[in-house]
Amino acid sequence: MSKNKYTTVIDLTSRAQAEKAAETARTELESSETKVREITMEELPDSVRRAVTSAGWTSLMPVQAQSVPFLMDGRDLIVQSRTGSGKTGAFLLPLFEVLDPDVHSVQMLVLCPTRELAKQIYQEFDRIRGGSDISGVMIYGGVKYEPQIKALRDGAQVVIGTPGRILDHIQRGDLRLGDLRMLVFDEADEMLSMGFFPDMKRLRRYVPDGCQACMFSATIPPRVRNLSSEFLTNPAFLSLSSGNVSVDAIEHRIYQVSAMEKDRVLVRLFELENPESAIIFANTKREVEYLGTFLKNYGFDADTISGDLTQQAREKVMKRIRDNDLRFLVATDVAARGIDISDLSHVFMVDVPQDPEYYVHRAGRTARAGKTGTAIALTTIEDHRKMLAIGQRYGIPMTRHEVPSQEDVEKRVRERLTVILEAKYRDRSNIEKERLARFKSLAEDLAGEEPELLAMLLDAVYHESQHAKKDK
């Protein structure tokens, strides 16, 4: 497939995004501009209008009005749009015009990161199909194969599920994609954060040439673009914010925490966000040294740069960055000057910068060369107003988020680890699967009597996966 040529209409609203990186992004994206046409209810084909009526909608949301024309025209498409914007309807509505109800085989495949999202998408599909003859099935792990196999054999035309279990069905011969017409990646950034990148690359060999593909993602980090180049051909690019087409290069978030909880909250955010690479800014060398030691002791690939380092030690840290062997760099503003990490996905700030302008420089370390990124600030109650004042001063739209609970983190880690284990099992040969069957009863006994022993093994597998070098 050909490489992507992103097209969009640009509306940069943040003064902070007028930095050099944003200028580069604007130049790249404006080089081949596409006019966006919003379709109206009256212009929809009868089949799609019936689906809208079945859903009980009286009008189309912006993401739907702008995406549907591209998809009905057979164009590949990338949409940057947040959860709750109506994107599920955006990729489901065209199927009633694109798919052939008389062909009883899989014609549309929707990939998503979790079983919960698969259920939500299927419920939406079931609601809007009304009296249509098009049928679908949910496919995800953790449940029996037989009902899923039966639905496929009965001629389901729409498959909605997680990449791992879908790949299992393909390799077992239960799911064939020869008649596939449309491939959808929903929450692509989340799928990559969950560890599905190897599965999706492997899935590529089963997708027929000429299959239309679209990708929906809240952010477009480098790995999302890499994935899009595997599946999409000359896609249009739509980025929606507040109903307008624009480029949201950086998402700015604030988490209000106590000073004593910042280190633990930082770990929770690492586990949830799973950044490819990040800089953690602190105001003092003492705080940098503490955080660097804390993160390394916790098991993260982390290192520090401070003014006390010798040139040789500094070069050693920089070599790890260049070799893609370091995910987290902790630094002060002064020590970080001159450091350029092109694929930085996140910037974390454990202190409000002493100089308001430093916030712009810190956040500007991510979202370079047309990429997107996330800037996260941890603030105490006393510092919260200072951060909001910085946002107001520079026209930066900052949003406050609740600190994730330990239960949220455990759920995400469990889901990610399940993906890792399923992939490892799928790669085992038949003789290896026969060999490991010896330990199945022991695993069941340990789960009931000494779960700590199993937890120790799971932690080792997860820890190893988090230290693996990233695919680029």
C-alpha positions in Angstrom: 0.0 0.0 0.0 1.1 3.5 -0.6 2.3 5.9 2.1 -0.2 8.3 3.7 -0.8 11.8 2.3 -2.7 13.5 5.1 -5.1 16.2 4.1 -7.0 18.5 6.4 -8.3 22.1 7.1 -6.2 23.8 9.7 -7.4 26.0 12.6 -4.7 26.4 15.2 -6.3 28.0 18.3 -3.6 27.9 20.9 -0.9 30.5 21.1 1.3 27.8 22.7 0.9 25.7 19.5 2.3 28.5 17.5 5.7 27.3 18.4 8.1 26.0 15.8 6.7 22.4 16.0 3.2 23.6 15.3 4.4 25.7 12.4 6.0 22.5 10.9 2.8 20.6 11.4 0.7 23.3 9.7 3.1 23.5 6.7 2.9 19.7 6.3 -0.8 19.4 6.5 -1.7 22.5 4.5 0.4 21.2 1.6 -2.6 19.2 0.2 -5.8 20.8 1.5 -9.2 19.0 1.2 -12.5 20.8 1.3 -14.8 19.2 3.9 -18.4 18.7 2.9 -21.0 18.1 5.6 -23.8 15.8 4.5 -27.4 16.6 5.6 -30.1 14.2 6.6 -32.0 14.9 3.4 -28.9 13.9 1.3 -28.5 10.5 3.0 -29.4 7.4 0.9 -32.6 5.7 1.9 -30.8 2.8 3.6 -28.7 5.1 5.8 -31.7 7.4 6.6 -33.7 4.3 7.8 -30.8 3.5 10.2 -30.8 7.1 11.5 -34.5 6.8 12.1 -34.1 3.5 13.9 -31.6 5.1 16.2 -34.0 7.9 17.0 -31.7 10.7 15.8 -33.1 13.9 14.4 -29.8 15.2 13.1 -26.2 14.1 12.5 -23.4 15.0 14.8 -20.4 16.9 13.2 -18.2 13.8 13.1 -20.9 11.9 11.3 -21.9 14.7 8.9 -18.2 15.1 7.9 -17.1 11.4 7.9 -20.0 9.7 6.2 -19.5 11.4 2.7 -15.9 10.2 2.6 -16.8 6.6 3.7 -19.7 6.3 1.3 -17.4 7.5 -1.5 -15.1 4.7 -0.7 -12.3 6.9 0.7 -9.9 5.8 3.4 -10.2 8.1 6.4 -8.5 9.0 9.6 -10.6 10.8 12.2 -9.2 12.4 15.3 -12.3 12.7 17.6 -12.9 12.2 21.3 -15.1 9.6 23.0 -18.7 10.8 23.1 -18.5 12.8 19.8 -20.7 10.3 17.8 -17.9 8.5 16.1 -19.5 5.1 16.4 -22.4 6.2 14.3 -19.9 7.8 11.9 -18.5 4.4 10.9 -21.6 2.3 11.3 -24.1 4.4 9.2 -22.2 3.9 5.9 -22.3 0.1 6.2 -26.0 0.0 5.3 -25.0 1.5 1.9 -21.7 -0.2 1.4 -22.5 -3.8 2.5 -24.5 -6.3 0.4 -27.2 -8.0 2.6 -27.4 -10.9 0.1 -23.7 -11.8 0.7 -23.6 -13.9 3.8 -20.0 -13.6 4.8 -17.9 -11.0 6.7 -17.9 -7.7 4.9 -17.1 -5.3 7.7 -14.6 -5.7 10.5 -14.5 -3.3 13.5 -11.4 -3.6 15.8 -11.5 -2.1 19.3 -9.3 -2.3 22.4 -11.7 -3.9 25.0 -14.7 -6.2 25.2 -16.7 -3.4 26.9 -16.2 -1.2 23.9 -17.1 -4.1 21.6 -20.3 -4.5 23.5 -21.2 -0.8 23.2 -20.5 -0.7 19.5 -22.6 -3.9 18.9 -25.5 -2.4 20.9 -25.3 0.7 18.7 -25.2 -1.5 15.6 -28.2 -3.6 16.8 -30.1 -0.4 17.6 -29.6 1.4 14.2 -30.0 -1.6 11.9 -33.7 -1.8 12.6 -35.3 -4.1 10.0 -32.1 -4.6 8.0 -31.1 -8.1 7.0 -27.4 -7.3 7.9 -26.3 -9.4 10.9 -23.3 -9.1 13.2 -21.3 -10.8 16.0 -19.1 -9.8 18.8 -15.7 -11.6 19.1 -13.5 -11.1 22.1 -11.5 -13.2 24.5 -12.4 -14.6 27.9 -15.5 -16.4 26.6 -16.2 -19.7 24.8 -15.4 -20.0 21.1 -18.4 -22.0 20.0 -21.1 -19.3 20.0 -18.8 -17.0 18.0 -18.0 -19.8 15.5 -21.7 -20.5 15.1 -22.5 -16.9 14.3 -19.7 -16.8 11.7 -21.0 -20.0 10.1 -24.5 -18.5 10.0 -23.2 -15.7 7.8 -22.6 -12.7 10.1 -21.6 -9.8 7.9 -20.3 -7.4 10.6 -17.7 -8.5 13.1 -16.9 -6.3 16.1 -14.2 -7.3 18.5 -10.7 -7.3 19.9 -7.7 -8.0 17.6 -6.3 -11.0 19.5 -9.4 -13.1 19.5 -10.2 -12.1 15.9 -6.7 -13.2 14.9 -7.3 -16.5 16.7 -10.5 -17.2 14.7 -8.7 -16.3 11.4 -5.8 -18.6 12.1 -8.2 -21.4 13.1 -10.0 -21.0 9.8 -13.3 -19.9 11.4 -13.1 -16.4 10.1 -12.3 -15.5 6.5 -11.8 -12.0 5.1 -12.0 -12.7 1.4 -15.2 -10.6 1.0 -14.1 -7.8 3.4 -15.2 -4.4 2.2 -14.6 -2.1 5.2 -12.1 -2.3 8.0 -12.5 0.0 11.0 -10.0 0.8 13.8 -11.9 2.3 16.7 -9.8 4.0 19.4 -6.6 3.1 17.6 -4.4 4.9 20.2 -6.0 2.8 22.9 -5.4 -0.4 21.0 -1.7 0.4 20.7 -1.5 1.4 24.3 -3.0 -2.0 25.2 -0.2 -3.8 23.2 -2.2 -4.9 20.1 0.3 -3.5 17.6 1.9 -6.9 16.8 -1.5 -8.5 16.4 -2.7 -5.8 14.0 0.4 -6.0 11.9 0.0 -9.7 11.7 -3.7 -9.2 10.7 -2.6 -7.2 7.7 -1.7 -10.3 5.6 -5.3 -11.4 5.8 -6.9 -8.2 4.6 -7.7 -8.2 0.9 -6.1 -5.5 -1.4 -8.5 -2.7 -2.1 -10.4 -3.0 1.2 -11.6 0.4 2.4 -10.2 1.3 5.8 -10.8 4.0 8.4 -9.3 4.8 11.7 -10.8 6.7 14.6 -8.5 7.9 17.4 -8.6 10.5 20.2 -4.9 11.3 19.5 -2.6 10.6 16.5 0.8 9.6 18.1 3.6 8.3 15.9 2.6 4.6 16.3 -0.9 5.4 15.1 0.5 6.9 12.0 2.7 3.8 11.5 -0.3 1.6 11.8 -2.2 3.7 9.3 0.5 3.3 6.8 0.1 -0.5 7.0 -3.7 -0.4 6.3 -4.8 2.9 4.7 -4.1 4.3 1.2 -4.0 8.1 0.7 -6.5 8.7 3.6 -8.3 12.0 4.2 -7.6 13.3 7.7 -10.3 15.0 9.8 -9.6 16.4 13.3 -12.7 17.5 15.1 -12.8 19.8 18.1 -15.9 21.6 19.3 -17.6 20.9 16.0 -14.8 22.5 14.0 -12.2 20.9 11.8 -8.8 21.6 13.3 -5.5 20.1 14.5 -5.4 19.5 18.2 -1.7 18.9 18.5 -1.4 18.8 22.3 -3.9 17.7 24.9 -3.4 19.6 28.2 -4.5 17.9 31.4 -4.4 18.9 35.1 -4.6 16.4 38.0 -5.0 17.9 41.4 -3.1 15.8 44.0 -1.4 16.3 47.4 2.4 16.8 47.4 2.9 13.5 49.2 1.0 11.5 46.5 2.7 12.8 43.4 5.1 9.9 42.9 2.3 7.3 43.3 -0.1 9.2 41.0 2.7 9.5 38.4 3.0 5.7 38.4 -0.7 5.3 38.0 -0.7 7.6 35.0 2.2 5.7 33.5 0.3 2.5 33.8 -2.9 4.0 32.3 -1.3 6.0 29.5 1.5 3.6 28.7 3.6 6.3 27.0 6.1 5.4 24.3 8.5 8.0 25.7 8.2 10.9 28.1 10.0 13.7 29.9 9.1 14.3 33.5 9.9 17.9 34.6 10.6 18.9 38.2 11.7 22.3 39.4 14.7 21.2 41.5 17.7 18.8 41.2 16.7 17.2 44.5 13.2 16.3 43.2 14.7 15.1 39.9 17.0 12.7 41.8 14.3 11.5 44.1 11.9 10.8 41.2 14.5 9.1 39.1 15.5 6.7 41.9 11.8 6.1 42.8 10.9 5.2 39.2 13.9 2.9 38.7 13.2 1.1 41.9 9.6 0.7 40.8 10.9 -1.0 37.7 10.5 1.6 35.0 13.1 2.4 32.3 14.0 5.8 33.8 17.0 8.0 34.1 17.8 11.6 35.1 19.7 14.6 33.8 20.8 17.3 36.2 23.4 20.0 36.2 25.6 17.8 38.4 26.2 15.1 35.8 29.5 15.0 34.1 29.6 15.3 30.3 30.4 11.6 30.0 27.4 10.6 32.2 25.2 13.0 30.2 26.3 11.4 26.9 25.5 8.0 28.3 21.9 9.0 29.1 21.6 10.6 25.7 22.8 7.5 24.0 20.1 5.5 25.7 17.5 8.0 24.3 18.9 7.7 20.8 19.0 3.9 21.0 15.4 3.8 22.0 16.4 2.2 25.2 15.0 4.8 27.6 11.3 5.5 28.1 11.3 8.1 30.9 13.7 11.0 31.4 13.5 13.1 34.5 15.0 16.6 34.3 14.9 20.2 35.3 14.2 22.9 32.7 17.8 24.0 32.6 19.2 20.4 32.3 16.7 19.6 29.5 17.8 22.4 27.3 19.2 21.2 24.0 17.6 17.8 24.3 15.5 16.8 21.3 13.4 13.6 21.3 11.4 13.4 18.1 8.9 10.8 19.1 8.0 12.1 22.6 4.4 11.2 23.3 4.0 12.7 26.8 5.3 15.4 29.0 4.6 15.2 32.7 5.1 18.1 35.2 5.3 17.3 38.9 5.8 20.9 39.7 4.2 24.1 38.3 7.0 25.9 36.5 8.4 28.9 38.3 8.3 30.9 35.1 4.9 30.7 33.3 6.7 30.7 29.9 8.4 27.5 30.9 5.1 25.6 30.6 4.9 26.4 26.9 8.5 25.1 26.4 7.8 22.0 28.5 4.6 21.1 26.7 6.2 22.0 23.3 8.6 19.0 23.7 5.8 16.8 22.5 3.6 17.0 19.3 6.5 17.8 17.0 6.5 17.6 13.2 2.8 17.3 12.9 2.4 14.6 15.6 0.1 14.8 18.6 1.0 14.6 22.3 -0.2 14.9 25.9 1.0 17.4 28.5 0.0 16.4 32.1 0.5 18.6 35.1 0.2 17.4 38.7 -0.8 20.3 40.9 -1.5 20.8 44.6 -4.6 22.9 45.7 -2.3 25.9 46.2 -0.8 25.6 42.7 -4.0 24.8 40.8 -4.9 28.4 40.3 -1.4 29.2 39.0 -1.8 26.5 36.3 -5.2 27.8 35.2 -3.7 31.3 35.0 -0.9 30.0 32.8 -3.6 28.5 30.5 -5.5 31.7 30.4 -2.4 33.8 29.7 -1.3 31.7 26.7 -4.7 30.7 25.4 -4.2 27.0 26.3 -7.3 24.9 26.8 -6.5 23.0 30.0 -8.9 20.4 31.3 -9.0 19.0 34.9 -9.2 15.2 35.3 -9.9 13.0 38.3 -6.9 11.1 39.6 -7.4 7.4 38.4 -8.1 5.0 41.2 -6.0 1.9 42.0 -8.9 -0.1 40.7 -8.8 1.7 37.4 -5.1 1.0 37.1 -5.4 -2.7 38.0 -8.2 -3.1 35.4 -6.0 -1.6 32.7 -2.9 -3.6 33.6 -5.0 -6.8 33.7 -6.4 -6.1 30.2 -2.9 -5.3 28.8 -1.4 -8.4 30.4 -4.1 -10.6 29.0 -3.3 -9.3 25.5 0.4 -10.2 26.1 -0.4 -13.7 27.4 -2.8 -14.5 24.7 -0.2 -13.4 22.1 2.5 -15.6 23.7 0.2 -18.6 23.8 -0.9 -18.1 20.2 2.8 -18.2 19.1 3.4 -21.5 20.8 3.8 -24.6 18.6 1.5 -27.6 19.1 4.3 -29.5 20.9 4.8 -26.6 23.2 1.1 -26.3 24.0 1.1 -30.1 24.7 4.0 -29.6 27.1 2.5 -26.7 29.0 -0.7 -28.7 29.5 1.1 -30.5 32.3 0.9 -27.4 34.4 -2.8 -26.6 33.9 -4.0 -28.4 37.0 -1.1 -26.8 39.1 -2.1 -23.3 37.8 -5.7 -24.0 38.9 -4.5 -25.1 42.4 -2.2 -22.1 42.8 -5.0 -19.8 41.8 -7.1 -21.1 44.6 -4.5 -21.6 47.3 -1.4 -19.6 46.6 -2.3 -16.8 44.2 0.8 -14.8 45.2 3.0 -17.3 43.3 1.0 -16.8 40.1 1.0 -13.1 40.7 4.8 -13.2 40.9 5.1 -14.9 37.5 2.5 -12.5 36.0 4.4 -9.5 37.3 7.6 -10.9 35.7 6.0 -11.3 32.3 4.4 -7.8 32.5 7.6 -6.2 33.7 9.6 -7.7 30.8 7.0 -6.5 28.3 7.3 -3.0 29.5 11.1 -3.0 29.1 11.0 -4.3 25.5 12.2 -1.9 22.9 9.3 -0.2 21.0 8.5 -1.0 17.4 9.0 2.1 15.2 
